[in-house]
Amino acid sequence: MRIAVTGKHGQVVQSLLRRGAETGVEINTVGRPEMDLSDPASVAAAFSALRPDVIVSAAAYTAVDKAESEAELAFSVNAAGAGAVAEAAARIGVPVIHISTDYVFSGDKASAYCEEDATAPISVYGRSKLAGEKAVAAANPNHVILRTAWVYSPFGANFMKTMLRLSETRDLLRVVADQRGCPTSALDIADAILAIATRIVADPAPSLRGTFHLTGTGEASWADFAEAIFAELSKSGGRNVGVERIPTADYPTPAKRPANSRLNGEKLAGTYGLRLPEWKKSMTIVMQDLLNKGL
């Protein structure tokens, strides 16, 4: 199977490259300079040349706070760009797997969000990603949209790596405790994408298409996540770092974050038989990867 992935340096892209090397699946990354998401013609040309079996739309503008002052750029990449990728996939007759986010929800619900719950993004980033979902669905009915959340990995910039970096010089860190979500390893996301791609290439069933939630099993606050990271660090002989649990109000940011980012994964489990590992188990695996490499 040949998979084309938009982007080159993101966490999901790098995780797919690792898993592809381990499993023998051909992963081709596509991005600048050969492809410009703001130019539909270059998007179409890039995929026509590759002739993949499936396209993974992973490239995104992810600077959540910066998006508040760069809305046009965020929408250009996350909405128009995502639509162009889906349209290019439709033109060559292949499915597209698009990566989306918990930020399409307001965070006001008391329990985990299901796919059918009303979307109501509270940030420019969230609105641009929701527009991207709609553009993908409109451009290519042969699509799978995967909403995920709180992504971390051995690659790129993420919460886990930030905590480990700060732990080198700090004995106590103030971390938000009133936002809850599902920490999700990008390596687990890559495993799920490969499984889903294999199914949808072979099976045209409409039930395999649509929107699905894909996150680590279980839930945590950011403070819980930080405490688990530091506990694992301590077990591995690292420094002992404390966590001061603070409310969101004590850590103001330009963009609002959903207080509840929990996503219900039952639809994915029922349709594909996929359920990601418990988040602490995956966290330990990624932590060891980072610690073995010296962060």
URMOHU-V14029 format. One record per backbone hydrogen bond with DSSP energy under -0.5 kcal/mol. CO is the residue of the C=O (numbers start at 1). NH is the residue of the N-H. E is the energy in kcal/mol with one decimal. If there is no record, write none. Layout:
CO_NH_E, CO_NH_E
This chain:
1_3_-0.5, 1_26_-1.6, 2_53_-2.9, 2_54_-1.1, 3_28_-3.1, 4_56_-3.2, 5_30_-2.9, 7_30_-0.5, 10_14_-2.7, 11_15_-2.0, 12_16_-2.4, 13_17_-2.2, 14_18_-1.9, 15_19_-2.6, 16_20_-2.8, 17_21_-2.1, 18_22_-1.8, 19_23_-2.0, 20_24_-2.0, 20_25_-0.6, 25_27_-0.6, 26_3_-3.0, 26_28_-0.5, 27_29_-0.5, 28_5_-2.9, 30_7_-2.9, 31_34_-0.6, 31_35_-1.6, 35_37_-0.5, 36_39_-2.5, 38_40_-0.5, 39_42_-0.8, 39_43_-1.7, 40_44_-2.6, 41_45_-2.2, 42_46_-2.0, 43_47_-1.8, 44_48_-2.1, 45_49_-1.8, 46_50_-1.3, 47_51_-2.4, 53_95_-0.6, 54_4_-2.1, 55_57_-0.6, 55_97_-2.9, 56_6_-2.4, 56_58_-1.2, 57_99_-2.2, 60_62_-0.7, 62_64_-1.9, 63_67_-2.3, 65_68_-1.2, 66_69_-1.6, 66_70_-0.6, 67_70_-0.5, 70_74_-2.4, 71_75_-2.6, 72_76_-2.0, 73_77_-2.1, 74_78_-2.9, 75_79_-1.7, 75_80_-2.2, 76_81_-1.6, 77_82_-0.7, 79_83_-2.3, 80_84_-2.2, 81_85_-2.0, 82_86_-2.2, 83_87_-2.4, 84_88_-2.2, 85_89_-2.1, 86_90_-2.1, 87_91_-2.2, 88_92_-1.3, 89_94_-2.6, 90_93_-0.9, 95_55_-2.3, 96_98_-0.6, 96_144_-2.3, 97_57_-3.1, 98_100_-0.6, 98_146_-3.1, 100_148_-1.5, 101_104_-1.1, 102_105_-2.0, 104_120_-1.7, 113_264_-3.5, 114_117_-1.5, 122_256_-0.5, 123_127_-2.4, 124_128_-2.7, 125_129_-2.2, 126_130_-2.2, 127_131_-2.3, 128_132_-1.6, 129_133_-2.1, 130_134_-2.1, 131_135_-2.2, 132_136_-2.5, 133_137_-2.4, 134_138_-2.1, 135_139_-1.9, 136_140_-2.0, 141_143_-1.7, 142_96_-1.9, 143_210_-2.3, 144_98_-2.8, 144_146_-0.6, 145_147_-0.6, 145_212_-3.1, 146_100_-3.4, 146_148_-0.5, 147_214_-3.1, 148_102_-1.3, 150_184_-2.4, 152_186_-2.8, 158_162_-2.2, 159_163_-2.6, 160_164_-2.3, 161_165_-2.2, 162_166_-2.6, 163_167_-1.9, 164_168_-0.5, 165_168_-1.1, 166_169_-1.4, 166_170_-1.4, 171_242_-3.2, 173_175_-0.6, 173_244_-2.9, 175_246_-2.3, 176_223_-1.4, 179_222_-1.0, 180_261_-3.8, 181_183_-0.5, 181_220_-2.2, 182_216_-0.5, 184_152_-2.1, 185_189_-1.9, 186_190_-2.4, 187_191_-2.0, 188_192_-2.2, 189_193_-2.7, 190_194_-2.3, 191_195_-1.9, 192_196_-2.8, 193_197_-3.0, 194_198_-2.0, 195_199_-1.7, 196_200_-2.7, 197_201_-1.9, 198_202_-1.1, 199_203_-2.3, 205_208_-1.7, 206_209_-1.8, 210_145_-2.8, 212_147_-2.8, 217_279_-2.5, 220_181_-2.9, 221_225_-2.5, 222_226_-2.5, 223_227_-2.6, 224_228_-2.3, 225_229_-2.1, 226_230_-2.6, 227_231_-2.1, 228_232_-2.0, 229_233_-2.2, 230_234_-2.5, 231_235_-2.1, 232_236_-1.3, 233_238_-2.8, 234_237_-1.8, 239_241_-0.6, 242_173_-2.3, 243_245_-0.6, 244_175_-2.5, 246_177_-3.0, 246_178_-0.5, 247_250_-1.6, 248_251_-2.3, 259_180_-2.7, 259_261_-0.5, 262_113_-3.0, 263_265_-0.5, 265_269_-2.0, 266_270_-2.7, 267_271_-2.2, 268_272_-2.9, 268_273_-0.7, 268_274_-1.0, 269_273_-1.1, 277_217_-2.1, 278_281_-0.9, 278_282_-1.7, 279_283_-2.5, 280_284_-2.0, 281_285_-1.5, 282_286_-2.3, 283_287_-2.8, 284_288_-2.4, 285_289_-1.8, 286_290_-2.4, 287_291_-3.0, 288_292_-2.5, 289_293_-1.0, 290_295_-3.7, 291_294_-1.0
